[in-house]
Amino acid sequence: MPARDLSKTHYCELCKKPFHPFKGRPGLFCSGICQKKGHKRRTLKTIEFDCQCCGKKTIHPIHWKSPHKFCSIQCMANIRGEKMAGENHPKWKGGSNRLGSGTICKRIKEKIKECQRCGSKDSLQTHHKIPVCERPDLAASPENIEIICVECHAKEHPKFAGMLLKKKTRFAKKCLGCEEEYLVTKAKFDKQKFCSIKCSVKNAKQVQMRKHEVKKRIRYQA
């Protein structure tokens, strides 16, 4: 720890108390507590600019020297994703722009909301007309995908009929995040506390913010 320069006497910018500063330091505040409070009272010089992604006017400190100016990390990620997609990415090793079979099946299922054979709207599933084991190249082909209900799917696969037609008993439970009721199986009744991933992430962020606020209060009280 550097020694104090007894030949100099400064006055604290916050409490106006005289003190001897450390050698080689400006000596603006008399203690660490005054330093924390004094830095908060200072007004930072800011610069105003338009976001390059959404066009929103934002204010940042004047030390913001980056040529690419964005209002948030999300806007920066969107522009960077457009510029560095595919062959423009430095780690590009070749590949395919085709979507996977899971994504295509999900999109088809959102458009067709009933069984294409019996017209049922309950427990819909995707079925490949030509099995994937025979033609893996047609796994993501929309012409080879069909939306059918569980009963029609069990007829197509009699070996797995017992597994497909097995009904799981679900129990109602209250979500700790949004306080809405949702259905959950018996195996997950004690472990699952939230209805979705969004609720669990939101709750985790709130808990983290509360801990951060408690730490701040303890520091200021000290």
trRosetta pair geometry for C-beta under 8 A, 3 or more apart (Angstrom, degrees):
i j d omega theta_ij theta_ji phi_ij phi_ji
2 22 4.6 91 92 -178 115 114
2 23 5.2 -135 170 52 120 86
2 24 6.3 -112 -146 43 161 110
2 25 7.1 153 73 -18 149 115
3 22 7.2 144 91 -146 24 74
3 23 5.9 24 72 0 71 119
4 20 4.4 78 167 115 123 113
4 21 6.8 160 -147 98 81 22
4 22 5.7 -69 -99 -97 57 49
4 23 7.1 162 -149 -26 13 77
5 8 4.8 25 110 25 115 106
5 20 6.1 -161 72 177 53 95
5 21 5.9 -6 40 75 104 73
5 22 7.0 88 -5 169 86 15
5 23 4.8 119 -55 -80 100 74
6 20 5.4 -13 -104 -140 46 149
8 20 6.5 118 78 -145 69 70
8 21 5.9 -36 97 34 123 98
8 27 7.3 141 118 43 130 170
9 18 5.4 1 -179 -167 106 110
9 19 7.5 150 -153 72 64 22
9 20 6.4 -44 -100 -88 58 64
10 18 7.2 154 83 -149 35 58
10 19 6.2 -31 67 67 82 73
10 20 7.6 120 21 -121 83 18
10 21 5.1 44 6 -38 133 110
10 27 4.5 151 6 134 161 120
10 28 7.6 -94 159 -99 144 19
11 16 5.5 -2 175 -155 110 56
11 17 7.1 157 -154 70 65 24
11 18 5.6 -37 -96 -91 70 60
11 19 7.9 126 -109 20 25 73
12 15 4.8 10 92 52 137 77
12 16 5.9 -93 66 -38 81 10
12 17 4.7 17 13 44 124 75
12 18 7.9 -123 -7 -62 81 15
12 19 6.4 53 -50 8 95 118
12 28 7.6 71 -143 144 51 48
12 29 5.4 49 -142 -144 92 48
12 30 4.0 -54 -75 -20 126 102
12 31 7.9 -9 -111 10 139 71
12 34 5.6 -31 -167 165 130 162
13 16 8.0 18 -150 -71 8 54
13 28 5.3 -11 -10 174 123 88
13 29 6.2 -62 31 -80 92 72
13 34 7.8 143 57 160 73 115
13 38 5.6 89 83 -139 112 138
14 29 6.1 26 6 -123 112 100
14 30 7.9 -117 49 17 97 93
14 34 4.4 -171 46 -160 139 101
14 37 5.9 89 -134 91 153 111
14 38 4.6 -111 -58 -75 118 105
14 41 7.6 141 -106 20 99 145
15 30 6.6 -65 52 22 114 130
15 34 5.9 -91 -3 -108 106 131
17 30 5.0 -19 77 -44 111 162
19 27 7.5 -159 93 -167 99 107
19 30 4.2 142 -17 -125 151 93
21 25 5.8 -146 169 82 108 94
21 26 7.3 -105 -158 110 150 28
21 27 2.5 -53 -106 -94 139 139
22 25 4.4 37 73 25 97 130
22 27 6.8 176 29 -78 61 94
28 35 7.5 102 81 -110 98 84
28 38 7.0 -177 127 129 113 157
29 32 7.9 110 111 -90 128 15
29 34 4.1 -179 -168 104 114 107
29 35 4.2 -178 64 -73 155 72
29 38 5.4 -156 -82 11 129 151
30 34 5.5 53 45 30 77 152
31 34 5.1 96 55 12 76 100
31 35 6.9 -131 102 -9 42 91
32 35 5.3 -53 -147 33 35 117
32 36 6.5 36 156 -20 67 100
33 36 6.1 -52 -153 32 31 108
33 37 6.6 19 154 -7 64 109
34 37 5.9 -60 -144 46 33 106
34 38 5.6 34 158 -24 69 114
35 38 5.8 -56 -138 38 25 111
35 39 6.4 26 162 -20 62 105
36 39 6.3 -56 -149 32 25 107
36 40 6.9 23 154 -17 59 107
37 40 5.9 -60 -157 33 34 112
37 41 6.7 29 152 -19 66 107
38 41 5.8 -57 -151 33 35 109
38 42 6.9 43 152 -30 65 99
39 42 5.8 -44 -155 19 37 116
44 61 5.1 -53 158 -115 133 99
44 62 7.4 -165 162 5 86 87
45 61 7.0 75 78 -159 57 68
45 62 4.2 -9 106 -16 100 133
46 59 4.9 26 166 179 137 100
46 60 6.4 155 -154 82 87 25
46 61 5.9 -70 -105 -104 65 32
46 62 6.2 -139 -110 -47 12 75
47 59 7.3 161 77 -151 34 60
47 60 6.0 -25 59 67 84 77
47 61 7.4 23 14 125 86 20
47 62 5.2 109 -30 -107 102 61
47 64 6.2 -137 49 50 121 112
48 57 6.3 10 -175 -174 102 100
48 58 7.3 171 -147 86 60 37
48 59 5.2 -26 -95 -97 77 76
49 57 7.5 176 94 -144 23 62
49 58 6.5 -24 66 61 68 81
49 60 7.5 -29 26 20 104 107
49 69 4.9 -6 105 135 144 159
50 55 5.5 -13 -179 -154 110 53
50 56 7.2 151 -154 72 64 24
50 57 5.8 -40 -97 -91 65 61
50 58 7.7 120 -125 16 19 79
50 69 7.8 96 75 98 41 120
51 54 5.0 10 92 51 135 76
51 55 5.9 -67 64 -12 84 9
51 56 4.7 19 11 48 126 74
51 57 7.7 -122 -9 -63 82 15
51 58 5.9 71 -56 -7 93 120
51 69 6.8 -127 -117 120 43 79
51 70 5.3 53 -147 -146 93 47
51 71 4.0 -51 -80 -20 132 99
51 72 7.9 -1 -122 11 141 70
51 75 5.6 -34 -177 167 128 166
52 68 6.3 -76 17 -161 154 73
52 69 6.1 121 -21 67 102 64
52 70 6.0 -66 36 -81 90 73
52 75 7.5 136 63 153 69 118
52 79 6.4 30 105 -82 109 159
53 70 5.8 34 1 -128 113 102
53 71 7.6 -115 49 22 103 90
53 75 3.6 -175 44 -166 147 100
53 76 7.4 -119 -30 -57 138 32
53 78 5.5 96 -144 72 139 121
53 79 5.2 -119 -85 -44 104 110
54 71 6.6 -60 48 25 114 129
54 75 5.7 -95 -7 -109 100 127
56 71 4.8 -7 76 -46 116 159
58 69 7.6 -171 62 161 120 103
58 70 8.0 35 23 138 158 29
58 71 4.1 -180 -59 -111 141 86
60 64 4.0 39 122 -36 131 156
60 69 7.6 -144 12 -148 144 106
61 64 5.7 132 71 -28 65 92
64 69 7.1 77 147 -116 123 102
66 69 6.4 147 89 -76 95 63
68 76 7.2 102 132 -126 119 95
68 79 7.5 -172 -169 102 127 148
70 73 7.7 111 107 -88 131 19
70 75 4.2 -179 -166 94 115 113
70 76 4.3 -167 42 -62 164 83
70 79 7.1 -147 -86 13 131 133
71 75 5.6 67 46 11 78 151
72 75 5.1 102 57 6 77 97
72 76 7.2 -139 100 -1 45 89
73 76 5.5 -56 -151 40 37 115
73 77 6.2 39 151 -22 69 105
74 77 5.7 -54 -147 36 31 111
74 78 6.5 34 153 -23 64 103
75 78 5.7 -49 -148 31 33 113
75 79 6.7 26 157 -11 64 104
76 79 6.2 -59 -151 40 30 105
76 80 6.1 25 155 -15 66 114
77 80 5.7 -59 -140 44 30 110
77 81 6.0 36 158 -26 65 107
78 81 5.8 -54 -148 33 26 112
78 82 6.7 23 155 -16 61 104
79 82 5.9 -55 -152 34 33 109
79 83 6.3 20 156 -10 67 110
80 83 6.0 -60 -142 43 32 104
80 84 5.6 -7 171 13 70 118
81 84 6.7 -69 -123 54 20 86
81 85 6.0 46 167 -60 60 101
82 85 6.2 -37 -146 -8 22 118
83 88 6.2 -126 156 137 53 149
84 88 5.3 -136 -130 109 34 102
84 89 4.7 78 171 -91 84 73
84 90 7.7 -35 -148 -6 111 73
85 88 6.2 38 55 45 43 111
85 89 6.8 3 -134 -40 8 103
86 89 6.7 156 71 1 23 98
86 92 6.6 38 152 -117 37 138
86 97 7.1 -9 -99 -82 113 111
87 92 5.3 150 -127 147 35 170
88 92 7.4 100 49 -34 26 142
89 92 4.5 122 69 -49 90 94
92 95 7.6 -114 -161 8 80 107
98 140 6.3 110 160 107 117 157
99 103 4.5 -101 174 81 115 132
99 104 5.5 134 102 -51 117 90
99 140 6.5 168 88 -162 69 132
100 103 5.0 96 60 8 79 100
100 104 7.1 -149 97 -2 41 90
100 140 6.3 -131 -179 -96 26 126
101 104 5.8 -59 -146 42 34 109
101 105 6.0 37 156 -22 69 108
101 132 7.8 8 -114 -105 174 131
101 139 4.3 -65 -74 143 143 94
101 140 4.3 -118 -80 -81 70 72
101 145 7.9 166 -160 -79 90 127
102 105 5.8 -55 -145 36 28 111
102 106 6.4 29 155 -21 62 107
103 106 5.8 -55 -151 34 30 112
103 107 6.5 26 154 -17 64 106
104 107 5.8 -56 -149 37 33 109
104 108 6.3 30 155 -17 67 106
104 140 5.2 120 9 -158 148 77
104 142 6.2 -126 179 -75 121 80
104 145 6.8 179 124 -20 107 161
105 108 5.9 -55 -145 38 30 109
105 109 6.2 32 155 -22 64 110
105 126 4.2 -30 -155 -79 117 172
105 145 5.9 -151 -101 -147 77 144
106 109 5.7 -56 -147 36 29 113
106 110 6.6 32 153 -23 63 103
107 110 5.7 -51 -151 30 33 112
107 111 6.8 26 153 -13 64 104
108 111 5.9 -60 -154 38 35 107
108 112 6.0 -7 164 19 73 109
108 126 7.0 94 77 -111 120 116
108 142 6.2 163 -80 -136 128 94
108 145 5.6 135 42 112 170 134
108 147 6.4 -162 133 -51 103 112
109 112 6.7 -66 -127 61 26 81
109 113 7.9 78 170 -90 55 53
109 124 6.4 154 -148 114 101 123
109 126 6.2 -83 -65 -62 112 103
109 147 5.9 148 -105 -109 65 122
110 113 7.7 -4 -175 -70 26 89
112 116 6.7 -7 179 -62 142 101
112 147 4.5 169 101 28 128 154
113 121 6.4 20 144 -135 82 98
113 124 7.4 -142 -159 -20 40 163
114 119 5.4 -2 164 -158 125 49
114 120 6.7 161 -162 78 79 27
114 121 5.0 -45 -105 -85 80 77
114 124 7.4 -136 -132 -88 14 134
114 147 7.6 96 82 116 32 123
115 118 4.9 3 99 52 138 75
115 119 5.7 -54 64 1 88 9
115 120 4.4 30 3 46 129 76
115 121 7.4 -122 -6 -63 80 33
115 124 6.4 -157 -70 -111 71 93
115 147 6.7 -144 -121 124 38 79
115 148 5.1 50 -145 -147 92 47
115 149 4.2 -45 -79 -24 134 93
115 152 6.0 132 -161 9 132 144
116 146 5.7 -110 47 -169 142 92
116 147 5.4 107 -19 67 106 75
116 148 6.2 -70 38 -78 84 70
117 148 5.5 22 7 -123 115 103
117 149 7.7 -115 53 17 101 87
117 152 4.9 139 57 -128 142 154
118 149 6.4 -57 51 18 116 126
118 151 7.5 -10 16 76 155 116
118 152 6.0 -165 -3 -56 112 125
120 123 8.0 -15 130 53 122 74
120 124 7.8 177 101 -78 86 82
120 149 4.3 8 73 -60 127 150
120 151 7.5 69 18 33 162 114
120 152 8.0 178 30 -11 122 114
121 124 7.2 -39 -162 -46 37 113
122 149 6.5 45 75 -136 66 120
122 150 8.0 -56 113 10 82 104
123 149 5.9 74 85 -159 80 82
123 150 4.5 -19 123 -21 125 116
124 147 5.7 8 -177 -177 118 99
124 148 7.2 160 -150 90 72 20
124 149 5.9 -58 -100 -97 55 56
125 147 7.6 162 81 -151 31 58
125 148 6.4 -30 66 73 78 68
125 149 7.2 82 18 -160 84 17
125 150 6.2 85 -6 -83 123 61
125 153 5.1 2 66 -60 131 157
125 164 8.0 -83 -5 -148 166 113
126 145 5.7 -23 -166 -164 108 103
126 146 7.3 135 -161 71 57 42
126 147 6.2 -36 -101 -97 60 62
127 145 7.4 133 71 -160 42 53
127 146 4.8 -35 69 70 94 94
127 147 7.6 160 20 -96 85 13
127 148 5.1 -3 1 23 133 116
127 152 7.8 -100 -26 114 156 98
127 153 5.6 -159 -75 -112 123 92
127 156 6.1 76 -153 60 140 167
128 131 5.9 109 96 -114 118 29
128 132 5.6 90 52 -43 173 80
128 138 7.4 125 -161 113 115 98
128 139 6.9 -38 -107 -125 144 56
128 144 5.6 13 -152 146 80 100
128 145 6.3 -34 -97 -98 61 57
128 146 7.6 158 -96 20 13 84
129 144 5.3 -128 37 -158 96 63
129 145 7.7 -116 -8 -62 86 12
129 146 5.8 87 -56 -15 90 120
130 134 5.9 -104 170 77 91 120
130 135 4.8 16 128 30 127 128
130 138 5.7 34 70 83 122 147
130 144 5.6 -62 33 -145 92 118
131 134 4.8 86 69 9 90 101
131 135 7.3 122 78 28 50 75
132 135 7.1 -87 -135 72 29 55
132 136 5.6 54 180 -103 76 61
132 138 7.7 -147 -110 75 58 75
132 139 4.8 49 -123 -97 106 103
133 136 7.4 21 -115 -61 16 86
135 138 4.3 18 126 21 119 113
135 139 7.7 -176 110 -43 71 66
135 144 7.5 -131 92 -129 128 156
136 139 5.5 -11 -164 -29 52 117
137 141 7.9 43 127 -32 63 117
138 141 4.4 -45 -156 14 69 130
138 143 8.0 -71 -158 73 107 89
138 144 4.4 100 161 -36 110 164
139 144 7.6 -77 -98 90 13 139
141 144 4.3 66 79 11 107 108
141 145 7.0 175 90 -16 56 88
142 145 5.7 -62 -145 34 38 111
148 152 4.1 -109 176 91 120 126
148 153 5.2 152 97 -58 113 81
148 156 7.5 97 78 -12 161 135
149 152 5.2 90 54 16 75 101
149 153 6.8 -136 99 -7 37 94
150 153 5.5 -59 -145 39 31 114
150 154 6.3 35 155 -24 66 103
150 164 5.5 173 -167 161 92 99
150 165 6.4 138 147 -93 115 58
151 154 5.7 -49 -148 31 31 112
151 155 6.9 33 151 -20 61 101
151 165 7.2 64 -96 -99 61 104
152 155 5.7 -49 -153 30 37 114
152 156 6.8 36 149 -18 64 103
153 156 5.7 -54 -154 34 37 112
153 157 6.6 -11 160 23 69 103
153 164 5.8 -148 102 -165 108 151
154 157 6.6 -77 -139 63 30 75
154 158 7.3 68 164 -101 66 43
154 160 7.4 -129 -125 96 66 70
154 161 4.0 82 -168 -129 101 81
154 164 4.6 -167 -82 82 92 134
154 165 5.3 28 -88 -46 153 104
155 158 7.1 7 -152 -70 29 79
155 161 7.7 66 -63 -103 30 115
157 160 4.5 -8 134 43 121 102
157 161 6.7 178 100 -56 69 66
157 164 7.0 113 75 -26 113 143
158 161 5.2 -15 -150 -29 42 121
160 163 4.9 -50 -170 44 79 114
160 164 5.6 79 130 -25 89 103
161 164 5.8 -61 -143 41 30 108
161 165 5.8 9 168 -3 69 116
162 165 6.5 -65 -134 47 21 97
162 166 6.3 41 159 -48 60 102
163 166 5.9 -41 -150 5 27 119
168 185 5.4 -36 163 -111 128 112
169 185 7.4 102 80 -138 54 68
169 186 6.5 31 83 -32 98 110
170 183 3.9 41 151 177 133 111
170 184 6.2 138 -158 60 90 17
170 185 5.8 -58 -105 -82 72 50
171 183 7.0 142 65 -150 25 66
171 184 6.1 -39 62 67 76 72
171 185 7.6 82 16 -156 84 12
171 186 6.5 84 -8 -82 121 64
171 189 5.7 15 59 -104 132 125
172 181 5.1 0 -170 -173 105 117
172 182 7.4 148 -147 75 60 23
172 183 6.1 -40 -90 -94 54 63
173 181 6.9 146 73 -149 29 68
173 182 6.2 -34 65 65 80 71
173 183 7.7 121 18 -120 82 18
173 184 5.2 -17 15 20 130 122
173 189 6.5 175 -65 -145 139 76
173 192 7.4 115 84 95 158 100
174 179 6.2 -1 -179 -152 103 53
174 180 7.4 169 -148 87 64 16
174 181 5.7 -41 -93 -91 61 65
175 178 5.1 16 94 50 135 78
175 179 6.1 -107 73 -53 80 13
175 180 5.3 5 25 52 119 64
175 181 7.5 -154 -7 -84 82 15
175 182 5.9 55 -50 3 104 116
175 193 7.6 94 -148 148 54 53
175 194 5.5 55 -151 -145 96 49
175 195 4.1 -52 -85 -21 133 101
175 199 5.8 -43 180 178 129 167
176 179 7.6 18 -150 -74 14 61
176 193 5.1 -9 3 164 127 99
176 194 6.1 -72 43 -81 88 73
176 199 7.6 133 68 155 67 120
176 203 6.7 47 105 -104 103 155
177 194 5.2 39 -6 -128 119 106
177 195 7.3 -119 48 22 109 87
177 199 3.2 170 56 -170 157 103
177 200 6.9 -107 -46 -59 141 36
177 202 5.9 96 -153 73 130 114
177 203 4.9 -107 -95 -51 101 114
178 195 6.6 -57 40 27 115 127
178 199 5.5 -90 -13 -108 96 124
180 195 6.3 -26 76 -28 97 158
182 195 3.9 140 -24 -120 156 107
184 188 5.1 -111 178 91 109 103
184 189 5.6 144 106 -93 116 59
184 192 5.3 -161 -139 69 147 140
185 188 5.2 70 60 25 85 97
185 189 7.1 -115 99 -43 41 80
186 189 5.5 -25 -148 -16 34 121
188 191 5.4 -77 -151 56 59 102
188 192 4.4 35 161 -12 103 118
189 192 7.1 -45 -111 41 13 95
193 200 7.5 107 76 -100 92 97
194 197 7.8 113 106 -89 128 17
194 199 4.1 -176 -168 96 118 114
194 200 4.2 -168 42 -61 159 83
194 203 6.7 -146 -85 4 135 138
195 199 5.7 69 45 10 77 151
196 199 5.1 102 58 6 76 99
196 200 7.3 -142 100 -1 44 89
197 200 5.7 -58 -150 39 37 111
197 201 6.1 35 154 -18 71 107
198 201 6.0 -57 -145 38 28 107
198 202 6.2 28 156 -19 64 111
199 202 5.7 -55 -144 38 29 113
199 203 6.3 29 157 -19 64 107
200 203 5.9 -55 -148 37 29 110
200 204 6.4 31 153 -21 63 106
201 204 5.7 -54 -148 35 32 113
201 205 6.5 33 153 -19 65 104
202 205 5.9 -54 -151 34 31 111
202 206 6.6 31 152 -19 64 106
203 206 5.7 -54 -150 35 34 112
203 207 6.5 35 153 -19 66 104
204 207 5.8 -54 -149 35 32 111
204 208 6.4 32 153 -19 64 107
205 208 5.7 -55 -149 37 32 113
205 209 6.4 32 154 -19 65 105
206 209 5.7 -54 -148 36 32 111
206 210 6.5 34 153 -20 64 104
207 210 5.8 -53 -150 33 32 112
207 211 6.6 32 153 -18 64 104
208 211 5.8 -53 -151 35 33 111
208 212 6.4 34 151 -20 65 106
209 212 5.5 -54 -148 36 34 114
209 213 6.4 35 153 -20 66 104
210 213 5.7 -53 -149 35 32 111
210 214 6.5 34 153 -20 65 104
211 214 5.7 -53 -149 34 33 112
211 215 6.5 34 153 -19 65 104
212 215 5.8 -53 -151 34 32 112
212 216 6.6 36 150 -21 63 104
213 216 5.6 -51 -151 33 34 115
213 217 6.6 35 153 -20 65 103
214 217 5.8 -53 -151 33 33 111
214 218 6.5 33 152 -19 65 104
215 218 5.8 -55 -150 35 33 111
215 219 6.5 33 153 -20 65 106
216 219 5.8 -57 -152 34 31 111
216 220 6.4 23 156 -13 67 107
217 220 6.0 -59 -147 40 31 106
217 221 6.2 30 156 -20 66 109
218 221 5.9 -56 -146 37 29 111
218 222 6.4 29 155 -20 63 107
219 222 5.9 -58 -152 35 29 109
